[in-house]
Amino acid sequence: MKIEIDWFYLRKPLIICSIGLVIAVIMMLASTKYETAQQDQYQQSLSTLNTTHQKYSNIIKDIDLLEQYRTQYTRYKASGLVGVERRLSWVESLESTNEVLKLPTINYNLLPQEEFKRPGFKVKSGIDIRGSIMDLKMDLLHEGDLFTLIKDIKLSIDSLLTVESCSITRRGSVSSSLNTQNANLNSECRLRWLTIDVK
């Protein structure tokens, strides 16, 4: 027995099914496209968040470094290493050190400030390092007085001091006995006080 399909009655359900199928395919394609767009937006937002977090971390580090360097700079400025040279402080430091050592005689000559130059020594632009020469002439009881004087000067003032040269000569012959009350040695030293000028 042959079954005949009545297309007249099936036409309406087939059209509704086809339309539903087309709508389902369109919705599936639209949802896939929407999901892809949202995923891209999420990745972009995540990348922006990571970049912002990195910038924030860098700013925190920069603030910490700035605070650390600001504290050092303030300390150096207060000590006279940065800024205008403080000749009076250097002389006071020398005299207060000698009050403890009680050298027989000590004379100093502080020369005008000049640019600090050394072979191969480079400084960033905006920073000017200058030096002031101090020539010392001293009478010493023994060699240790010289080392004690320089060490105590460096400890008494928070400034940068370099010893350019020093010489010691004996007063009298080697065979003569040392006098513990009077000078036995003469010494001449050249010191350089350094000052940093930040423009």
Buried (B, 14 or more C-beta within 10 A) or exposed (E): EEEEEEEEEEEEEEEEEEEEEEEEEEEEEEEEEEEEEEEEEEEEEEEEEEEEEEEEEEEEEEEEEEEEEEEEBEEBBEBBBBBEBBBEBBEEBBEEBBEEBEBBEBEBEBEEBEEBEEEEEEEEEEEEBBBBBBBBEBBBBEEEBBEBBBEBBBEBBEBBBEEEEBEBEEEEEEEEEEEEEEBBBBBBBBBBBBBBBEE
